[in-house]
Amino acid sequence: MIYLDNGATTFPKPEIVYHAVDEFARYNGVNAGRGAYKAAREANAMIKKVKNMLLSLIDAREQAEIAFTPSVTIALNMVINGLDYESGDVVYVSPYEHNAVLRPLHLLVKRRGIKVVELPLKDDLSIDLEHTAVMFQNEHPKLVCMTAVSNVTGYVLPAGEVFTMAKEYGAFTLLDGAQAVGLLKINFAKTKADALAFAGHKTLYAPFGIAGLYIKNGVDLAEFIVGGNGIKAENPAMPSYIPAKLESGSMDCVAIAGLAASLDWLKGVNPWQQEEGLTSYLLGRLSTVPDIIIYKAPDGAGNQAGVVSINIKGFRANEVAAILDYKYDIAVRAGHHCAGRIHHHLNNKAYDGTIRISFGMFNTRRDIDKLIDALKQIDRKILKNIDDEIIRGNC
């Protein structure tokens, strides 16, 4: 298989990650914070070590705390639902946001009467900063949510600039770093984020099951998910301090062991350089494909991550993905990628979304060459051999 769906999860993982997961599960797979015996103490020490590694990764030492969660969706929900809203409060989102942000906000529109407003775009689909400043002045923001990197076009959004403007009005700022932490060189202070969410299984190259939040010192959130965490178990209330008040349930220590290994591995590689080179090569090769439509970041130095979407005229996105899978064993993602708003701006309704190509550290130019050869041979006749259910499932 040629795997080009790293936007969903990076695959494969570095070999040392597989080794760390297996070793911890076999020899130390106990419940951290639930006992004073040696193995439990070692598991707890590992968690603290990994949190410190994450703080160092984005220069956040002395500035933030780490709260671990089982997924980035849960992390984003905890922030969005951890704020105190009044009816009419205005929340701004970029048009590039993932459903992990949009759906919790949609519920709050119905339940709390908040108002969700989309940040404006220029003609090239970059964030219009001047118009944004005027919107903030006219309707002050309670919360501003932005993804660091679009999982549809690879656009690196100007979150720091937008958050700086939002802070003039006392807004809470939430950065979705699922596609960015481990890939971009991030300085936490410069993001101007109150909370930054990360996903272990994406650009951090860790297993599923571990994600979390960087939470700026001094920021408080109400509890959203509560339960046991081994701290003052006789008290029915959660601890009152961060991160303990946000960490309920048993931590996935096996996944955290994998994250420890991936963070060590990341010190010796340069994912941005790798993805930048592959993306540049892909865009050059795509120009040779007949009837191609390309959706990428707005032109500008340094704002294109390793995610590009395409369509082929005459085909729906899911049909192309099914053909690439069935005939060429090439894995891409078709559809709306859980980021429905941006597709309205991309004007791709006739295609039912896009075909997304997303790179990781283990992709090569040879993968791209094989993809280009396959795209040049796309034929509707192949669809007759593919089960309709498989075609639908690719969208």
Secondary structure, 3 states (H helix, E strand, C coil): CEECECCCCCCCCCHHHHHHHHHHHHHCCCCCCCCCCHHHHHHHHHHHHHHHHHHHHCCCCCCEEEEEECCHHHHHHHHHCCCCCCCCCEEEECCCCCHHHHHHHHHHHHHHCCEEEECCECCCCCECHHHHHHHHHHCCEEEEEEECECCCCCEECCHHHHHHHHHCCCCEEEEECCCCECCECCCHHHHCCCEEEEECCCCCCCCCCCEEEEEECCCCCCCCCCCCCCCCCCCCCCCCCCCHHHCCCCCCHHHHHHHHHHHHHHCCCCHHHHHHHHHHHHHHHHCCCCCEEEECCCCCCCCECCEEEEEECCCCHHHHHHHHHHHHCEECEEECCCCHHHHHHHCCHHHCCEEEEECCCCCCHHHHHHHHHHHHCCCHHHHHHCCHHHHHHCC
